Amino acid sequence: MQNLKNKDSRNNQNLLSNLEKEEIDNIKEFINTSNSRLDAIISITNNSHAIAADAVTAMLCENQDSLNSCHSVNTTNKMSVCLRDGEIIIRYITYLLLTREEKILHHSCLKDLKNTYLALGVPLDNAIRIIELIRDATISDIKTTVDSEMNQKSFLYDLIKDTELYFQKIIDLFK
């Protein structure tokens, strides 16, 4: 009986040891990449207005036909909503990149954007295209900001993968 207790105790200690080692490794990785992650988030935040404005402008240039239709984005009110929402989306993305807390998407104003755009008469395809352009510009910003030394390549890959995933989740709210 004593042997069984000792064996269980050793197994529990080994399990605890492995968990602690894994947690310590995760903390080390977080610390090692935190400066790069924060640099990327600060850069995205500082450039959020330009990223959103460029995305709206690019979508309008791509869709010249929509400028003349009754469902165009080419009114001051619709443009300002698209710009405002583009910047809000970027804020959510930076929050997600920092915290990885996806529950915020379900408790945020983002889930109601589809109805807002429908009420304004903004075609959802155009709204989705703007988000895709914001995603592309954000990823480009990350690539130029994050130090791409050999030891950061996997971090950069993971950060871009996370960014694409979070943008896709927001795009899915429009479908």
Contacts in CASP RR format, 6 or more apart in sequence:
PFRMAT RR
TARGET T0000
AUTHOR 0000-0000-0000
METHOD contacts of the structure
MODEL  1
MQNLKNKDSRNNQNLLSNLEKEEIDNIKEFINTSNSRLDAIISITNNSHA
IAADAVTAMLCENQDSLNSCHSVNTTNKMSVCLRDGEIIIRYITYLLLTR
EEKILHHSCLKDLKNTYLALGVPLDNAIRIIELIRDATISDIKTTVDSEM
NQKSFLYDLIKDTELYFQKIIDLFK
33 152 0 8 1.000
33 155 0 8 1.000
36 146 0 8 1.000
36 147 0 8 1.000
36 152 0 8 1.000
36 155 0 8 1.000
36 156 0 8 1.000
36 159 0 8 1.000
37 97 0 8 1.000
37 98 0 8 1.000
37 155 0 8 1.000
37 159 0 8 1.000
39 145 0 8 1.000
39 146 0 8 1.000
39 147 0 8 1.000
40 97 0 8 1.000
40 141 0 8 1.000
40 142 0 8 1.000
40 145 0 8 1.000
40 146 0 8 1.000
40 159 0 8 1.000
41 94 0 8 1.000
41 97 0 8 1.000
41 98 0 8 1.000
43 141 0 8 1.000
43 142 0 8 1.000
43 144 0 8 1.000
43 145 0 8 1.000
44 51 0 8 1.000
44 90 0 8 1.000
44 93 0 8 1.000
44 94 0 8 1.000
44 138 0 8 1.000
44 141 0 8 1.000
44 142 0 8 1.000
44 145 0 8 1.000
45 90 0 8 1.000
45 91 0 8 1.000
45 94 0 8 1.000
47 141 0 8 1.000
48 86 0 8 1.000
48 87 0 8 1.000
48 90 0 8 1.000
48 91 0 8 1.000
49 83 0 8 1.000
49 87 0 8 1.000
51 90 0 8 1.000
51 134 0 8 1.000
51 137 0 8 1.000
51 138 0 8 1.000
51 141 0 8 1.000
52 82 0 8 1.000
52 83 0 8 1.000
52 86 0 8 1.000
52 87 0 8 1.000
52 89 0 8 1.000
52 90 0 8 1.000
52 134 0 8 1.000
53 83 0 8 1.000
54 133 0 8 1.000
54 137 0 8 1.000
55 86 0 8 1.000
55 130 0 8 1.000
55 131 0 8 1.000
55 133 0 8 1.000
55 134 0 8 1.000
55 137 0 8 1.000
56 73 0 8 1.000
56 79 0 8 1.000
56 82 0 8 1.000
56 83 0 8 1.000
56 86 0 8 1.000
56 130 0 8 1.000
58 133 0 8 1.000
59 73 0 8 1.000
59 126 0 8 1.000
59 129 0 8 1.000
59 130 0 8 1.000
59 133 0 8 1.000
60 66 0 8 1.000
60 67 0 8 1.000
60 73 0 8 1.000
60 74 0 8 1.000
62 129 0 8 1.000
63 126 0 8 1.000
63 129 0 8 1.000
66 72 0 8 1.000
66 73 0 8 1.000
66 74 0 8 1.000
66 123 0 8 1.000
66 126 0 8 1.000
67 74 0 8 1.000
71 121 0 8 1.000
71 122 0 8 1.000
71 123 0 8 1.000
72 78 0 8 1.000
73 79 0 8 1.000
73 82 0 8 1.000
73 122 0 8 1.000
73 123 0 8 1.000
73 126 0 8 1.000
77 120 0 8 1.000
78 120 0 8 1.000
78 121 0 8 1.000
78 122 0 8 1.000
81 116 0 8 1.000
81 117 0 8 1.000
81 120 0 8 1.000
81 122 0 8 1.000
82 122 0 8 1.000
82 127 0 8 1.000
82 130 0 8 1.000
85 113 0 8 1.000
85 116 0 8 1.000
86 130 0 8 1.000
86 131 0 8 1.000
86 134 0 8 1.000
88 109 0 8 1.000
88 110 0 8 1.000
89 110 0 8 1.000
89 131 0 8 1.000
89 134 0 8 1.000
89 170 0 8 1.000
90 134 0 8 1.000
90 138 0 8 1.000
92 104 0 8 1.000
92 105 0 8 1.000
92 108 0 8 1.000
92 110 0 8 1.000
92 166 0 8 1.000
92 170 0 8 1.000
93 138 0 8 1.000
93 163 0 8 1.000
93 166 0 8 1.000
93 167 0 8 1.000
93 170 0 8 1.000
95 101 0 8 1.000
95 104 0 8 1.000
96 102 0 8 1.000
96 104 0 8 1.000
96 105 0 8 1.000
96 162 0 8 1.000
96 166 0 8 1.000
97 159 0 8 1.000
97 162 0 8 1.000
97 163 0 8 1.000
97 166 0 8 1.000
100 162 0 8 1.000
102 166 0 8 1.000
102 169 0 8 1.000
105 111 0 8 1.000
105 169 0 8 1.000
105 170 0 8 1.000
105 173 0 8 1.000
110 170 0 8 1.000
110 173 0 8 1.000
111 173 0 8 1.000
113 127 0 8 1.000
113 173 0 8 1.000
113 174 0 8 1.000
114 124 0 8 1.000
114 127 0 8 1.000
114 173 0 8 1.000
114 174 0 8 1.000
117 123 0 8 1.000
117 124 0 8 1.000
117 127 0 8 1.000
117 174 0 8 1.000
118 124 0 8 1.000
124 174 0 8 1.000
124 175 0 8 1.000
127 174 0 8 1.000
128 171 0 8 1.000
128 174 0 8 1.000
128 175 0 8 1.000
131 167 0 8 1.000
131 170 0 8 1.000
131 171 0 8 1.000
131 174 0 8 1.000
132 167 0 8 1.000
132 171 0 8 1.000
134 167 0 8 1.000
135 163 0 8 1.000
135 164 0 8 1.000
135 167 0 8 1.000
138 163 0 8 1.000
138 167 0 8 1.000
139 160 0 8 1.000
139 163 0 8 1.000
139 164 0 8 1.000
142 156 0 8 1.000
142 159 0 8 1.000
142 160 0 8 1.000
142 163 0 8 1.000
143 156 0 8 1.000
143 160 0 8 1.000
146 152 0 8 1.000
146 155 0 8 1.000
146 156 0 8 1.000
146 159 0 8 1.000
148 156 0 8 1.000
END
